[in-house]
């Protein structure tokens, strides 16, 4: 028993010790502008990935969906590894290959044994520099993507948030969906996809990130071997600059009384990635919390809105969000409710926003900061999450922000939360998206009038 107790004590580490003992992120920039970043640990595995400054915000109305299409095609063979040879070579390593596309970034990453890191770098290099884009594979994948779009249309939460972007940033690139439209997917040609790759997959706009049992020097050597010849610009010149996206207070309503539940999303304009107000808004969202009827706790939950939702059966679920982009963002919430509970839930949710602006307490802020610290430390679980953290940070902030610095930024008080929420929420025109049986959703002007309190 004494030995077990001793072992447990040896394995324990305080929160402060955890923050201080995180390995330093090493960054090297190659001559062509490619940034190579890594965090070394004693893990037997590693995750290596490419994070690219490309996504649906870099597309126009005619090419929307090209980035998502290219992501699908990237795994369907290269000029050096045609057909399924690429995937088979990844599988022969016992590795896991994945990727995703968002509005402002694209990522491809492989999780493998640490000893296979040089081979993984070679595979990623081949993937982005020599994508085959064979006509037969394009037509096959076109059908796959069209089927995915049909499945996405049945995900009403996803549809509602796409509608929210469409109305909040109407007429701009941020209003595009990541997947593109059905018409575009049917129309995009090999030349369109090749042009997208040639324009965006360039060294200065990419980060090669790695985490796990690897050596930074060996990672840089592998990058120099396989990425040195990568062009700095496209045939047409450098990657186009981001066009500004103006937020508009407006709404989209897609009423369908045949659906059983209503999906409602409401948001105001938030700050961009690098704005320090982002941290305070994340604390505010932690105060609001989230709720699902399947959760335990009932009306005894510490989040006030969750307790109200459970006690009065206001909704099936709700979740706040803070979606940040380079120069703007959406700070809001999404909830799912029965048709006859929409007005009550909206009233309570907006009332909680107003309370954040005027009556936030220190005890609520303390609880929210503890929640964020727990979520922050959870990012250390596994090499893939660390690798993604490195790649995204270098794209968004130009450097990897240490967790110790994040912890210092989280040290806000109730006054700061009230001031920042008042800056972004109080008396602001929101964007609204609603899908389903939404007859009870009040007129936009009524919802707008609840964005401030008339108090005597």
C-alpha positions in Angstrom: 0.0 0.0 0.0 2.8 2.4 0.8 4.5 1.6 -2.5 1.3 2.3 -4.4 0.9 5.6 -2.5 4.5 6.6 -3.4 3.9 5.7 -7.1 0.8 7.9 -7.2 2.6 10.8 -5.7 5.5 10.5 -8.1 3.1 10.5 -11.0 1.1 13.6 -9.8 1.9 17.1 -11.1 0.3 20.3 -10.1 -1.4 22.6 -12.7 1.5 25.1 -12.4 4.1 22.4 -12.9 2.3 21.1 -16.0 2.4 24.5 -17.6 6.1 25.1 -16.8 7.2 21.6 -18.0 5.7 21.8 -21.5 8.5 21.4 -24.1 9.4 24.5 -26.1 8.0 24.8 -29.6 11.0 25.2 -32.0 10.4 27.0 -35.3 12.7 27.2 -38.3 11.8 29.1 -41.5 13.3 27.7 -44.8 14.6 29.9 -47.5 11.4 29.5 -49.5 9.3 30.7 -46.6 8.0 27.3 -45.3 7.8 27.4 -41.5 8.8 24.1 -39.8 7.7 23.8 -36.2 7.8 21.0 -33.7 7.4 20.1 -30.0 9.5 17.2 -28.9 8.3 14.7 -26.3 9.0 11.1 -25.2 6.1 9.7 -27.1 6.7 6.6 -29.2 4.4 8.1 -31.9 4.3 11.4 -33.7 1.8 13.5 -35.7 3.2 15.5 -38.7 1.0 17.7 -40.7 0.7 20.6 -43.1 -1.4 23.6 -42.2 -2.2 25.8 -45.2 -3.6 29.3 -45.4 -6.4 28.3 -47.8 -10.2 27.7 -47.5 -13.6 28.8 -48.7 -12.9 32.4 -47.8 -10.2 32.4 -50.6 -12.8 31.3 -53.2 -15.4 33.3 -55.2 -18.9 32.4 -56.1 -17.9 30.4 -59.1 -15.1 28.4 -57.5 -16.7 27.9 -54.0 -16.1 24.3 -53.1 -12.8 23.9 -55.0 -10.8 23.6 -51.7 -13.1 20.9 -50.3 -12.9 19.1 -53.7 -9.0 19.3 -53.6 -9.0 17.9 -50.1 -10.9 14.8 -51.3 -8.6 14.5 -54.3 -5.4 14.8 -52.3 -5.8 11.2 -51.0 -6.6 9.7 -54.4 -3.0 9.4 -55.7 -0.1 11.6 -56.7 2.1 11.7 -59.8 4.6 9.5 -58.0 2.1 7.3 -56.3 -0.9 6.9 -58.7 -4.3 5.5 -57.8 -4.5 3.9 -54.4 -0.7 3.6 -54.0 -0.5 6.6 -51.8 -3.1 5.3 -49.3 -1.5 1.8 -49.4 1.9 3.2 -48.5 0.4 5.1 -45.6 -1.3 1.9 -44.4 1.9 -0.1 -44.7 3.4 2.2 -42.1 0.4 1.5 -39.8 -0.2 5.2 -39.9 -3.4 7.2 -39.9 -4.0 9.9 -42.6 -6.6 12.6 -42.3 -7.4 16.2 -43.4 -10.0 18.9 -43.2 -10.9 22.2 -44.9 -12.4 25.2 -43.1 -13.1 28.8 -44.1 -9.5 30.0 -43.6 -7.3 26.9 -43.4 -6.7 23.5 -44.9 -4.8 20.7 -43.1 -3.4 17.3 -44.0 -1.8 15.3 -41.2 -0.4 11.7 -40.6 -0.1 10.0 -37.2 2.7 7.3 -37.3 5.5 5.8 -35.3 8.2 8.3 -34.5 10.9 6.4 -36.4 8.8 6.9 -39.6 8.8 10.7 -39.4 11.1 11.2 -42.5 8.8 9.0 -44.6 5.8 10.9 -43.4 7.3 14.2 -44.4 8.0 12.7 -47.9 4.4 11.6 -48.2 3.0 15.0 -47.2 5.4 16.7 -49.6 4.2 14.4 -52.4 0.6 15.0 -51.5 0.7 18.8 -51.9 3.2 19.2 -54.7 2.3 16.3 -57.0 -1.5 15.8 -56.6 -2.4 13.8 -59.7 -6.0 15.1 -60.2 -6.8 12.3 -62.6 -10.0 12.8 -64.6 -11.4 9.4 -63.7 -10.8 10.0 -60.0 -12.3 13.5 -60.3 -15.6 12.1 -61.7 -15.7 9.4 -59.1 -15.0 11.8 -56.2 -17.6 14.2 -57.6 -20.3 11.7 -56.9 -18.9 11.1 -53.4 -19.0 14.8 -52.6 -22.5 15.2 -54.0 -23.7 12.4 -51.7 -21.9 14.1 -48.8 -23.8 17.3 -49.6 -27.1 15.5 -49.3 -26.0 14.1 -45.9 -24.9 17.5 -44.8 -28.4 18.9 -45.6 -29.9 16.5 -43.1 -27.5 17.9 -40.3 -29.7 20.9 -39.3 -27.2 22.3 -36.8 -24.6 22.5 -39.6 -27.2 24.0 -42.0 -28.2 26.6 -39.5 -24.7 27.8 -38.9 -24.0 27.9 -42.6 -27.1 30.1 -43.0 -25.9 32.3 -40.1 -22.6 32.9 -42.0 -24.5 33.6 -45.2 -26.7 36.3 -43.6 -24.0 37.8 -41.3 -21.5 38.1 -44.2 -23.8 38.3 -47.1 -22.2 39.1 -50.4 -18.7 38.3 -49.1 -16.4 35.2 -49.2 -17.1 34.4 -45.5 -20.7 33.8 -46.4 -19.7 30.8 -48.6 -20.1 27.3 -47.2 -16.9 25.2 -46.9 -18.3 22.4 -49.1 -19.6 24.6 -51.9 -22.8 24.4 -53.8 -24.2 21.4 -55.6 -24.1 23.4 -58.9 -20.4 24.2 -58.4 -19.4 20.7 -57.5 -21.1 19.5 -60.7 -19.4 22.2 -62.7 -15.8 22.3 -61.4 -13.2 21.0 -63.8 -9.7 19.6 -63.5 -8.4 23.0 -64.6 -10.2 24.7 -61.7 -8.8 22.3 -59.1 -5.3 22.6 -60.6 -5.5 26.4 -60.5 -6.6 26.3 -56.8 -3.6 24.1 -55.9 -1.2 26.3 -57.9 -2.5 29.4 -56.3 -2.7 28.4 -52.6 -0.4 25.5 -51.9 2.8 27.6 -51.7 5.6 27.5 -49.1 5.1 31.0 -47.5 1.5 30.1 -46.7 2.2 26.7 -45.2 3.3 25.4 -41.8 4.9 21.9 -41.4 4.1 21.0 -37.8 5.1 18.0 -35.8 4.6 16.7 -32.2 5.8 13.6 -30.5 9.0 11.6 -30.3 10.9 13.4 -33.1 14.0 15.6 -33.4 13.5 19.1 -34.7 16.8 19.0 -36.5 15.8 15.8 -38.3 12.4 17.3 -39.1 14.1 20.4 -40.6 16.5 18.2 -42.6 13.6 16.2 -44.0 11.7 19.4 -44.9 14.8 20.8 -46.7 15.1 17.5 -48.7 11.4 17.4 -49.8 10.1 21.0 -49.8 13.1 23.1 -50.9 12.1 23.1 -54.5 8.5 24.2 -53.7 7.6 27.4 -55.5 7.1 30.6 -53.5 4.4 32.0 -55.7 1.9 30.7 -58.3 2.1 31.3 -62.0 -0.2 34.3 -61.5 1.8 35.7 -58.6 1.3 35.6 -54.8 -1.7 34.3 -53.0 -4.5 36.8 -53.2 -5.0 38.9 -50.1 -8.2 38.4 -48.0 -11.0 40.7 -49.0 -12.6 42.4 -46.0 -15.9 40.9 -44.8 -18.5 43.3 -43.4 -20.9 42.0 -40.7 -24.6 42.7 -41.3 -27.3 42.5 -38.7 -30.0 40.5 -40.6 -31.7 37.1 -40.7 -32.5 34.0 -42.7 -35.6 31.9 -41.9 -36.2 28.5 -43.5 -39.6 27.5 -42.2 -40.5 23.8 -42.5 -43.3 22.7 -40.2 -42.8 19.0 -41.2 -39.6 19.0 -39.0 -40.1 18.0 -35.4 -37.6 20.6 -33.8 -36.5 24.1 -34.5 -32.8 25.1 -34.8 -32.1 28.7 -34.0 -28.7 30.5 -34.1 -28.1 34.1 -33.1 -24.8 36.0 -33.2 -23.2 39.4 -33.0 -19.9 40.4 -34.6 -16.9 39.2 -32.5 -13.2 40.0 -32.8 -10.5 38.4 -35.0 -8.1 35.7 -33.8 -5.4 38.0 -32.5 -7.7 40.4 -30.5 -7.2 40.0 -26.7 -10.9 40.4 -26.3 -11.3 36.8 -27.6 -10.1 35.4 -24.3 -12.7 37.4 -22.3 -15.5 36.3 -24.6 -14.4 32.7 -24.1 -14.7 33.2 -20.4 -18.2 34.7 -21.0 -19.2 31.6 -23.0 -17.9 29.4 -20.2 -20.2 31.3 -17.8 -23.2 30.6 -20.1 -22.2 26.9 -20.4 -23.9 24.4 -22.5 -26.9 22.0 -22.0 -28.3 18.8 -23.3 -31.3 16.9 -22.0 -29.1 13.8 -21.8 -26.8 15.5 -19.3 -27.1 14.8 -15.6 -27.5 17.5 -13.0 -31.0 18.8 -14.0 -32.0 22.1 -12.4 -29.0 21.9 -10.0 -26.5 22.7 -12.7 -24.1 25.6 -12.0 -24.8 27.4 -15.3 -27.9 29.5 -14.8 -29.2 29.2 -18.3 -28.8 25.4 -18.2 -30.7 25.2 -14.9 -33.6 27.3 -16.4 -33.6 25.2 -19.6 -34.0 22.0 -17.6 -36.5 23.3 -15.0 -38.8 24.8 -17.6 -38.2 22.5 -20.5 -37.1 25.4 -22.7 -35.0 23.4 -25.2 -33.4 20.0 -26.1 -29.9 21.5 -26.2 -28.0 24.8 -26.5 -24.4 25.7 -27.0 -22.6 29.1 -27.2 -19.8 29.6 -29.7 -17.1 32.1 -30.6 -16.0 31.5 -34.2 -13.0 33.6 -34.9 -11.4 34.5 -38.3 -8.5 36.7 -39.3 -10.3 40.0 -38.9 -13.8 39.3 -37.6 -15.8 36.6 -35.8 -19.2 35.4 -34.7 -20.0 35.4 -31.0 -23.3 33.7 -30.4 -25.4 30.7 -29.4 -27.3 27.9 -31.1 -30.3 26.0 -29.5 -32.7 23.3 -30.5 -36.2 23.4 -29.1 -39.8 22.4 -29.6 -41.9 24.8 -31.7 -43.8 26.2 -28.8 -40.7 26.9 -26.6 -38.8 29.1 -29.1 -39.9 32.4 -27.7 -39.3 31.4 -24.0 -35.8 30.0 -24.8 -34.8 33.1 -26.9 -36.0 35.4 -24.0 -33.9 33.5 -21.5 -30.8 33.3 -23.7 -30.9 37.0 -24.5 -31.5 37.8 -20.9 -28.4 35.8 -20.0 -26.5 37.9 -22.5 -27.7 41.1 -20.9 -26.8 39.8 -17.5 -23.3 39.2 -18.7 -23.1 42.8 -19.7 -24.4 44.2 -16.4 -24.4 41.7 -13.6 -21.6 39.1 -14.0 -20.2 38.0 -10.6 -16.7 37.1 -9.5 -17.8 33.6 -8.5 -19.1 32.9 -12.0 -15.9 34.2 -13.5 -13.8 32.0 -11.2 -15.8 28.9 -12.2 -15.5 29.8 -15.9 -11.7 30.3 -15.7 -11.3 26.9 -14.0 -13.4 25.3 -16.8 -11.2 27.0 -19.5 -8.0 25.9 -17.7 -9.2 22.3 -17.7 -10.0 22.5 -21.4 -6.6 24.1 -22.1 -4.6 21.4 -20.3 -6.7 18.8 -22.2 -5.1 20.0 -25.4 -1.9 18.2 -24.2 -3.6 14.8 -24.6 -2.1 13.1 -27.7 0.3 14.2 -30.3 -2.5 15.1 -32.9 -4.1 17.8 -30.7 -0.7 19.3 -30.0 0.3 19.2 -33.6 -2.9 20.9 -34.7 -2.4 23.5 -32.0 1.1 24.3 -33.3 0.0 24.5 -37.0 -3.1 26.7 -36.3 -1.2 29.0 -34.0 1.5 29.8 -36.5 -1.1 30.5 -39.2 -3.3 32.7 -36.9 -0.8 34.4 -34.6 2.5 33.9 -36.3 3.9 32.0 -33.3 2.9 29.2 -30.9 1.4 30.8 -27.8 2.6 28.8 -24.7 -0.1 27.5 -22.4 1.5 29.5 -19.5 0.8 32.7 -21.5 -2.8 31.6 -22.2 -3.2 31.0 -18.5 -2.0 34.6 -17.8 -4.5 35.9 -20.3 -7.4 34.0 -18.7 -6.8 35.9 -15.4 -9.7 38.3 -16.0 -12.2 39.6 -13.5 -15.9 40.3 -13.6 -15.5 43.9 -14.6 -13.5 42.9 -17.7 -16.2 40.4 -18.6 -18.9 43.0 -18.2 -17.0 45.6 -20.2 -16.1 43.4 -23.1 -19.6 41.8 -23.4 -21.0 45.4 -23.4 -18.6 46.3 -26.2 -19.7 43.4 -28.5 -23.2 42.4 -27.3 -25.1 45.3 -25.7 -27.4 47.2 -28.1 -25.9 45.5 -31.2 -27.8 44.3 -34.2 -27.6 40.5 -34.3 -27.5 38.0 -37.2 -30.2 35.3 -37.0 -30.6 31.9 -38.7 -33.6 29.7 -38.1 -34.6 26.3 -39.6 -37.6 24.1 -39.0 -41.0 24.8 -37.4 -40.2 28.4 -36.5 -43.6 30.1 -36.6 -43.2 31.3 -33.0 -39.9 33.0 -33.6 -40.6 36.7 -33.0 -40.1 39.4 -35.6 -36.5 40.6 -36.0 -37.2 44.0 -34.5 -38.6 42.3 -31.4 -35.5 40.2 -31.0 -33.3 43.3 -31.7 -35.2 45.2 -28.9 -34.1 42.5 -26.4 -30.4 43.3 -27.0 -30.6 46.0 -24.3 -32.5 46.6 -21.0 -34.7 49.5 -20.2 -34.3 49.6 -16.5 -36.0 52.1 -14.1 
